[in-house]
Amino acid sequence: MGKAARALGPWMSANRTGLANLRAAYPEKSEAEIAEILGGVWENLGRVAGEFVHLEQLWDYDFSRLTAGRVETSDAPKFGEMRDDGKPALIFSAHLANWELEAVCAAAHGLDAAVLFRAPNNRFMAELIHETRTKLVPTGFQSVFAMAGMIERGGHVGMLVDQFYHEIHGAVRANFFGRSAPSNPTLARLARQFDCPVYGVRVVRLPKNRFRVELVGPVDLPRDAEGRIDIQPATQKIMSIIEGWVREHPEQWLWLHRRWRD
């Protein structure tokens, strides 16, 4: 699937978006370097598609084996503390490597969590997602209330926050790769309302079909003069963390969407 996507991707209309995004983000890179990154983006996306129906088998992490399987992490104690500390928490992530593994991780290890997601149009795929994930909160008007209810019950809420967020939905502006980008402030607003810990989680694709899961936090978000989470600076800090992740492995991020559109 990775090879097929790498071969077919340059013929897709989204390839032009990816080229424009990468040229703007990395003005110092040559066209050959940009093309190589974008080829990796397509390959990663093809792999994600191929891995989708095998997610439960891909997730084989065992606390007693550490790095013996397909999945490794050095943050197992931190994951355990977050799960067992009795506190609610907010968790942000991005479309990096196989981002679907994060929700599978939560379900596999008993984390009381809900994940904000956009339901696929395909009924089979939607049912498969529900079978292999933790609790899911479909995007929409009621999603904020559902997430707030989960936090009030002491649970954990995760969301992908790296894509375009429309200003009519309350986006705030944050700098992302040197450009102002309409960004999702939902996590910062929930953090302001509930003043609960905030973490970041990412998946890194490794050689030989392996993955590493990393947990960052709790993140110290900026506060205003009254001591409450300051929404725009907090959103900026989250986006800066994600930008750092992307810069480490640019070929593993989804450059194919119009992140900076107005």
PyMOL commands that set and color helices and strands:
alter all, ss='L'
color gray80, all
select helices_A, chain A and resi 2-11+14-25+31-58+76-84+101-108+123-132+143-152+167-169+186-194+231-248+250-252
alter helices_A, ss='H'
color red, helices_A
select strands_A, chain A and resi 71-72+89-93+113-117+135-138+156-160+172-176+179-183+198-206+210-216
alter strands_A, ss='S'
color yellow, strands_A
deselect
rebuild
show_as cartoon
